[in-house]
Amino acid sequence: MNKPVEGELVDNPKPRSLASTVMIAIGLIALLYIINPTAGLFEFLPDNLPIVGNLDEAAATTLLLGSLAYFGIEIPWPRKKRD
């Protein structure tokens, strides 16, 4: 049997590891929390608290970016050129 060519579909893909499954779950939960389809009914910290009100969204964003980075999806950030 020939080896598959790069980009070709494989009949028996490697099973997903537990770490990958956990990272997918974390990413989906963080995305749902950021999108917040319940219109604010599901909040860990109410947004009307000064300073700390947005920390839960910041944590969810950090978890989402971390799970994307785990799978090799990097978000391009505009960087300032240093002289």
N, CA, C and O atoms as a DFTB+ gen file, in Angstrom:
332 C
 N C O
     1  1       0.833      -1.174       0.000
     2  2       0.000       0.000       0.000
     3  2       0.885       1.247       0.000
     4  3       1.871       1.310       0.734
     5  1       0.540       2.219      -0.808
     6  2       1.320       3.442      -0.907
     7  2       1.035       4.370       0.267
     8  3      -0.055       4.367       0.839
     9  1       2.044       5.165       0.610
    10  2       1.853       6.169       1.650
    11  2       0.995       7.300       1.089
    12  3       1.103       7.630      -0.093
    13  1       0.143       7.899       1.927
    14  2      -0.685       8.999       1.426
    15  2       0.165      10.228       1.098
    16  3       1.155      10.522       1.768
    17  1      -0.247      10.919       0.066
    18  2       0.422      12.146      -0.342
    19  2      -0.072      13.269       0.565
    20  3      -1.205      13.229       1.046
    21  1       0.770      14.262       0.795
    22  2       0.381      15.382       1.644
    23  2      -0.890      16.040       1.108
    24  3      -0.989      16.343      -0.081
    25  1      -1.855      16.255       1.994
    26  2      -3.124      16.850       1.597
    27  2      -4.169      15.831       1.194
    28  3      -5.330      16.189       0.995
    29  1      -3.780      14.550       1.067
    30  2      -4.715      13.501       0.683
    31  2      -5.430      12.979       1.937
    32  3      -4.830      12.881       3.007
    33  1      -6.700      12.652       1.791
    34  2      -7.457      12.134       2.925
    35  2      -6.974      10.737       3.273
    36  3      -6.654       9.936       2.394
    37  1      -6.927      10.461       4.562
    38  2      -6.489       9.160       5.050
    39  2      -7.718       8.406       5.526
    40  3      -8.590       8.980       6.177
    41  1      -7.789       7.102       5.197
    42  2      -8.949       6.300       5.572
    43  2      -9.072       6.118       7.082
    44  3     -10.184       6.132       7.609
    45  1      -7.965       5.947       7.783
    46  2      -7.991       5.682       9.212
    47  2      -7.214       6.780       9.936
    48  3      -6.036       6.596      10.243
    49  1      -7.850       7.914      10.213
    50  2      -7.115       8.984      10.878
    51  2      -6.779       8.621      12.321
    52  3      -7.450       7.794      12.938
    53  1      -5.738       9.246      12.845
    54  2      -5.316       9.005      14.211
    55  2      -6.410       9.502      15.162
    56  3      -6.937      10.596      14.961
    57  1      -6.760       8.731      16.183
    58  2      -7.806       9.188      17.102
    59  2      -7.366      10.443      17.850
    60  3      -6.184      10.631      18.141
    61  1      -8.331      11.288      18.152
    62  2      -8.056      12.552      18.834
    63  2      -7.638      12.251      20.269
    64  3      -8.241      11.411      20.937
    65  1      -6.611      12.937      20.732
    66  2      -6.138      12.720      22.088
    67  2      -7.043      13.434      23.086
    68  3      -7.853      14.283      22.713
    69  1      -6.894      13.083      24.337
    70  2      -7.689      13.692      25.395
    71  2      -7.386      15.181      25.503
    72  3      -8.292      15.985      25.725
    73  1      -6.120      15.552      25.347
    74  2      -5.752      16.964      25.434
    75  2      -6.429      17.783      24.334
    76  3      -6.890      18.896      24.583
    77  1      -6.489      17.238      23.128
    78  2      -7.156      17.940      22.032
    79  2      -8.645      18.095      22.304
    80  3      -9.225      19.144      22.024
    81  1      -9.263      17.054      22.846
    82  2     -10.686      17.122      23.164
    83  2     -10.957      18.165      24.237
    84  3     -11.929      18.915      24.145
    85  1     -10.103      18.217      25.253
    86  2     -10.261      19.212      26.319
    87  2     -10.074      20.622      25.762
    88  3     -10.825      21.530      26.118
    89  1      -9.088      20.813      24.898
    90  2      -8.851      22.145      24.337
    91  2     -10.005      22.584      23.440
    92  3     -10.347      23.767      23.412
    93  1     -10.605      21.657      22.714
    94  2     -11.779      21.992      21.903
    95  2     -12.929      22.413      22.809
    96  3     -13.613      23.398      22.530
    97  1     -13.145      21.672      23.891
    98  2     -14.224      22.004      24.825
    99  2     -13.995      23.367      25.470
   100  3     -14.929      24.161      25.585
   101  1     -12.762      23.646      25.893
   102  2     -12.448      24.945      26.496
   103  2     -12.688      26.067      25.500
   104  3     -13.259      27.100      25.847
   105  1     -12.252      25.866      24.263
   106  2     -12.449      26.887      23.239
   107  2     -13.916      27.152      22.950
   108  3     -14.321      28.304      22.795
   109  1     -14.715      26.099      22.876
   110  2     -16.143      26.273      22.604
   111  2     -16.866      26.951      23.762
   112  3     -17.714      27.816      23.543
   113  1     -16.536      26.564      24.996
   114  2     -17.162      27.192      26.162
   115  2     -16.777      28.670      26.236
   116  3     -17.621      29.522      26.511
   117  1     -15.502      28.969      25.991
   118  2     -15.061      30.359      26.020
   119  2     -15.744      31.175      24.922
   120  3     -16.150      32.313      25.157
   121  1     -15.871      30.604      23.736
   122  2     -16.536      31.310      22.637
   123  2     -18.001      31.568      22.969
   124  3     -18.502      32.668      22.733
   125  1     -18.690      30.574      23.512
   126  2     -20.091      30.767      23.898
   127  2     -20.230      31.812      25.002
   128  3     -21.192      32.581      25.011
   129  1     -19.289      31.842      25.917
   130  2     -19.348      32.838      26.986
   131  2     -19.125      34.240      26.433
   132  3     -19.767      35.193      26.876
   133  1     -18.223      34.369      25.470
   134  2     -17.965      35.689      24.875
   135  2     -19.163      36.138      24.043
   136  3     -19.586      37.290      24.127
   137  1     -19.704      35.229      23.244
   138  2     -20.881      35.563      22.433
   139  2     -22.079      35.822      23.349
   140  3     -22.885      36.713      23.079
   141  1     -22.200      35.037      24.443
   142  2     -23.220      35.215      25.466
   143  2     -24.630      35.292      24.885
   144  3     -25.243      36.360      24.890
   145  1     -25.146      34.173      24.386
   146  2     -26.469      34.189      23.771
   147  2     -27.608      34.458      24.758
   148  3     -28.732      34.718      24.330
   149  1     -27.348      34.404      26.055
   150  2     -28.408      34.637      27.037
   151  2     -28.549      36.099      27.403
   152  3     -29.273      36.422      28.345
   153  1     -27.891      36.984      26.700
   154  2     -28.007      38.429      26.885
   155  2     -27.713      38.867      28.315
   156  3     -28.429      39.695      28.878
   157  1     -26.669      38.316      28.891
   158  2     -26.236      38.766      30.202
   159  2     -26.814      37.996      31.373
   160  3     -26.527      38.340      32.519
   161  1     -27.616      36.968      31.135
   162  2     -28.158      36.198      32.247
   163  2     -27.135      35.247      32.840
   164  3     -27.278      34.820      33.986
   165  1     -26.115      34.913      32.085
   166  2     -25.071      33.990      32.528
   167  2     -23.769      34.775      32.660
   168  3     -22.986      34.852      31.713
   169  1     -23.546      35.342      33.811
   170  2     -22.349      36.152      34.051
   171  2     -21.691      35.680      35.341
   172  3     -22.372      35.500      36.351
   173  1     -20.386      35.479      35.320
   174  2     -19.677      35.172      36.552
   175  2     -19.497      36.438      37.379
   176  3     -19.703      36.437      38.593
   177  1     -19.114      37.501      36.713
   178  2     -18.972      38.804      37.365
   179  2     -19.834      39.801      36.610
   180  3     -19.666      39.958      35.400
   181  1     -20.746      40.475      37.285
   182  2     -21.573      41.458      36.576
   183  2     -20.717      42.581      35.987
   184  3     -19.764      43.043      36.615
   185  1     -21.065      43.009      34.788
   186  2     -20.276      44.033      34.109
   187  2     -20.404      45.409      34.751
   188  3     -19.594      46.289      34.460
   189  1     -21.382      45.619      35.602
   190  2     -21.519      46.938      36.202
   191  2     -20.605      47.136      37.411
   192  3     -20.595      48.221      37.992
   193  1     -19.838      46.116      37.806
   194  2     -18.838      46.298      38.855
   195  2     -17.632      47.025      38.269
   196  3     -17.120      46.617      37.227
   197  1     -17.173      48.081      38.911
   198  2     -16.028      48.809      38.364
   199  2     -14.769      47.935      38.304
   200  3     -14.491      47.178      39.234
   201  1     -14.042      48.039      37.251
   202  2     -12.753      47.385      36.982
   203  2     -12.881      45.868      36.858
   204  3     -12.487      45.315      35.832
   205  1     -13.416      45.178      37.862
   206  2     -13.450      43.720      37.841
   207  2     -14.593      43.175      36.990
   208  3     -14.640      41.973      36.731
   209  1     -15.504      44.020      36.555
   210  2     -16.661      43.568      35.799
   211  2     -16.331      42.916      34.479
   212  3     -17.077      42.057      34.010
   213  1     -15.229      43.306      33.871
   214  2     -14.866      42.744      32.568
   215  2     -13.763      41.690      32.655
   216  3     -13.284      41.218      31.625
   217  1     -13.360      41.321      33.850
   218  2     -12.297      40.323      33.987
   219  2     -12.730      38.944      33.503
   220  3     -11.904      38.188      32.992
   221  1     -14.005      38.603      33.652
   222  2     -14.444      37.286      33.185
   223  2     -14.403      37.202      31.666
   224  3     -14.052      36.156      31.118
   225  1     -14.753      38.282      30.976
   226  2     -14.635      38.285      29.509
   227  2     -13.171      38.242      29.070
   228  3     -12.834      37.613      28.068
   229  1     -12.305      38.921      29.833
   230  2     -10.874      38.879      29.510
   231  2     -10.321      37.472      29.693
   232  3      -9.511      37.010      28.890
   233  1     -10.757      36.793      30.745
   234  2     -10.309      35.418      30.969
   235  2     -10.835      34.488      29.881
   236  3     -10.109      33.612      29.412
   237  1     -12.089      34.669      29.474
   238  2     -12.649      33.834      28.411
   239  2     -11.920      34.079      27.089
   240  3     -11.684      33.141      26.327
   241  1     -11.565      35.334      26.818
   242  2     -10.817      35.650      25.596
   243  2      -9.436      35.010      25.637
   244  3      -8.961      34.489      24.628
   245  1      -8.793      35.048      26.795
   246  2      -7.475      34.427      26.944
   247  2      -7.561      32.920      26.727
   248  3      -6.707      32.339      26.057
   249  1      -8.586      32.285      27.288
   250  2      -8.764      30.840      27.089
   251  2      -9.029      30.511      25.626
   252  3      -8.506      29.525      25.107
   253  1      -9.838      31.330      24.956
   254  2     -10.128      31.096      23.540
   255  2      -8.873      31.239      22.692
   256  3      -8.612      30.399      21.831
   257  1      -8.095      32.288      22.921
   258  2      -6.857      32.475      22.158
   259  2      -5.849      31.366      22.456
   260  3      -5.116      30.936      21.565
   261  1      -5.812      30.902      23.706
   262  2      -4.922      29.797      24.058
   263  2      -5.307      28.500      23.372
   264  3      -4.441      27.750      22.922
   265  1      -6.610      28.232      23.289
   266  2      -7.033      27.003      22.613
   267  2      -6.799      27.088      21.109
   268  3      -6.463      26.087      20.476
   269  1      -6.973      28.274      20.534
   270  2      -6.660      28.434      19.105
   271  2      -5.167      28.251      18.853
   272  3      -4.774      27.617      17.873
   273  1      -4.335      28.803      19.735
   274  2      -2.881      28.657      19.579
   275  2      -2.459      27.197      19.733
   276  3      -1.497      26.766      19.098
   277  1      -3.159      26.435      20.562
   278  2      -2.850      25.011      20.729
   279  2      -2.964      24.265      19.404
   280  3      -2.187      23.351      19.130
   281  1      -3.935      24.658      18.588
   282  2      -4.131      24.012      17.292
   283  2      -3.391      24.718      16.167
   284  3      -3.607      24.398      14.998
   285  1      -2.526      25.667      16.491
   286  2      -1.695      26.320      15.490
   287  2      -2.364      27.474      14.766
   288  3      -1.876      27.915      13.725
   289  1      -3.466      27.969      15.295
   290  2      -4.146      29.105      14.680
   291  2      -3.711      30.354      15.426
   292  3      -4.146      30.597      16.552
   293  1      -2.879      31.121      14.816
   294  2      -2.373      32.340      15.438
   295  2      -3.149      33.540      14.925
   296  3      -3.441      33.633      13.733
   297  1      -3.481      34.449      15.814
   298  2      -4.167      35.683      15.453
   299  2      -3.100      36.726      15.135
   300  3      -2.269      37.030      15.991
   301  1      -3.106      37.279      13.927
   302  2      -2.085      38.282      13.593
   303  2      -2.375      39.598      14.311
   304  3      -3.433      40.199      14.126
   305  1      -1.447      40.025      15.108
   306  2      -1.570      41.291      15.822
   307  2      -0.753      42.346      15.103
   308  3       0.355      42.058      14.652
   309  1      -1.266      43.554      14.984
   310  2      -0.436      44.626      14.402
   311  2       0.687      44.957      15.381
   312  3       0.447      45.234      16.556
   313  1       1.888      44.924      14.883
   314  2       3.042      45.190      15.747
   315  2       3.713      46.475      15.307
   316  3       3.831      46.778      14.120
   317  1       4.141      47.205      16.297
   318  2       4.864      48.438      15.999
   319  2       6.300      48.085      15.645
   320  3       6.917      47.212      16.256
   321  1       6.812      48.785      14.642
   322  2       8.192      48.562      14.245
   323  2       9.111      49.278      15.225
   324  3       8.910      50.446      15.559
   325  1      10.109      48.558      15.670
   326  2      11.096      49.149      16.570
   327  2      12.277      49.611      15.757
   328  3      12.775      48.898      14.886
   329  1      12.712      50.800      16.050
   330  2      13.861      51.356      15.313
   331  2      15.165      50.945      15.922
   332  3      16.225      51.326      15.425
